[in-house]
Amino acid sequence: MRRRYVLFLLAGVGILVVVLLIAWLRSGTRALYSIVILPTMGGVEVRAHALNDLGRVAAAVRMPDGTVRVVLWDQSGRTEDLAFFPAGSEVGAVVLNNAGQAACTVHDPNRTWRSFFWDADGRRYTLENPDYDEVRINAMNNRSQVVGSWDSPRYPRHAFRWDKTGGAQDLHTFGSGESLACGINDSGQIVGLFSPAPRQWQAFLLDPRSA
């Protein structure tokens, strides 16, 4: 009787181990994300560039005639057109913040990089510098501050910060050949790169609170 009891006990433990092992294996293969395929929005190609904390997506949509739309989309299916660019244009970057403000850089048919900023009310600003041929943006924070770089064959590339009230601020090159700003947080801190020698990049952090 005692031996039979031990056998039943061992069998029960074995079954429990098998059940736990199966449960563990199944949990390891459980999907981590649900997938939402964005609609084509009438285009032949859709590229998502940015996503804010509210789930809004900034995307570039290439239309059948070759023109490009920059669009805001959310999971309710609502879309908002920010801009249309002519055939042959390429959208290099789009950034989006939680206030619904967006900015983008476009390589236009004239082979020039141009950048724009859209306020939440739809007003568009062009980011320009008369001394530089190209303006490229890389990041934006929730205070509508945009960072990127100016470029020209005549001058070294310069990092800059821009906002709609103060305009553009040259961040200079830190005594080096060129610089570019890559990211900015809500405290206004900026990270980027500068080049003390050709093809040698060094990272920097600018902190306005310690200036």
Secondary structure, 3 states (H helix, E strand, C coil): CHHHHHHHHHHHHHHHHHHHHHHHHHHHCCCCCCCCCCCCCCCCEEEEEEECCCCCEEEEEECCCCCEEEEEECCCCCEEEEEEECCCCEEEEEEECCCCCEEEEEECCCCCEEEEEECCCCCEEEECCCCCCEEEEEEECCCCCEEEEEECCCCCCEEEEEECCCEEEEEECCCCCEEEEEEECCCCCEEEEEEEECCEEEEEEECHHHC
